[in-house]
Amino acid sequence: MVEIEIGVLRTQSIDRSIPDRATLQREVSAWEQQRNQSGERINWMFTTDHARAKLAQAYPQPAKES
């Protein structure tokens, strides 16, 4: 989800050369306020089971206790 938001930030706000850190911070802060006020949501397409199946190697199931 973070990668999705960073992509939205890049396309909506920082898709150009920004001269300095202070300007970047102002741009990101203004974008963040607008994004939060608009109530935009990410439409997460994976179910928990689908995510577990797709990411099984990265997140193996813990061994069950006997």
Backbone torsions as a table, in degrees:
resi	resn	phi	psi	omega
1	MET	NA	-35.6	179.4
2	VAL	-62.0	-42.2	-180.0
3	GLU	-62.5	-35.9	177.2
4	ILE	-63.9	-47.0	-179.6
5	GLU	-64.1	-39.4	177.9
6	ILE	-63.4	-39.5	176.6
7	GLY	-62.5	-41.9	177.8
8	VAL	-64.5	-45.1	177.6
9	LEU	-56.6	-46.7	-178.1
10	ARG	-60.5	-46.0	-176.6
11	THR	-76.4	-29.0	-176.1
12	GLN	-93.4	-21.1	-170.9
13	SER	-134.5	-44.2	-171.2
14	ILE	-115.8	41.2	-178.6
15	ASP	-90.0	27.1	-179.2
16	ARG	-147.4	174.3	178.2
17	SER	-71.2	131.3	179.3
18	ILE	-115.8	126.7	-167.7
19	PRO	-69.1	-29.3	-176.2
20	ASP	-156.8	169.8	-176.4
21	ARG	-63.3	-40.6	-178.7
22	ALA	-61.4	-42.3	178.2
23	THR	-65.0	-42.2	177.7
24	LEU	-59.4	-45.1	179.9
25	GLN	-62.5	-41.6	177.8
26	ARG	-63.7	-44.0	-179.7
27	GLU	-61.9	-45.7	-179.1
28	VAL	-67.2	-41.2	179.1
29	SER	-62.7	-44.1	179.1
30	ALA	-63.9	-42.5	178.4
31	TRP	-62.7	-44.0	-178.8
32	GLU	-61.2	-44.7	178.6
33	GLN	-61.3	-45.0	-179.8
34	GLN	-64.0	-43.0	-178.3
35	ARG	-63.6	-43.5	179.6
36	ASN	-67.3	-40.7	-179.8
37	GLN	-67.7	-32.2	-177.9
38	SER	-76.4	-15.8	178.2
39	GLY	71.7	22.3	178.7
40	GLU	-58.5	142.5	-179.5
41	ARG	-129.9	154.3	175.6
42	ILE	-90.0	131.3	177.4
43	ASN	-88.8	91.4	-176.3
44	TRP	-73.4	120.5	-173.6
45	MET	-90.7	-21.3	-179.3
46	PHE	-81.1	141.5	165.0
47	THR	-85.6	165.9	178.0
48	THR	-59.3	-42.8	-179.9
49	ASP	-63.8	-40.7	179.1
50	HIS	-64.3	-43.2	178.8
51	ALA	-63.6	-42.4	178.7
52	ARG	-62.8	-40.3	179.5
53	ALA	-66.2	-44.6	-177.3
54	LYS	-69.3	-34.5	-175.7
55	LEU	-105.0	20.6	-173.9
56	ALA	-56.3	-40.3	-178.6
57	GLN	-70.4	-32.1	179.7
58	ALA	-76.9	-29.9	-177.6
59	TYR	-131.9	75.7	-178.9
60	PRO	-64.2	151.4	178.7
61	GLN	-68.7	136.1	175.7
62	PRO	-67.5	151.0	178.5
63	ALA	-66.0	138.6	178.7
64	LYS	-79.5	140.5	178.0
65	GLU	-78.0	146.0	179.4
66	SER	-88.2	NA	NA
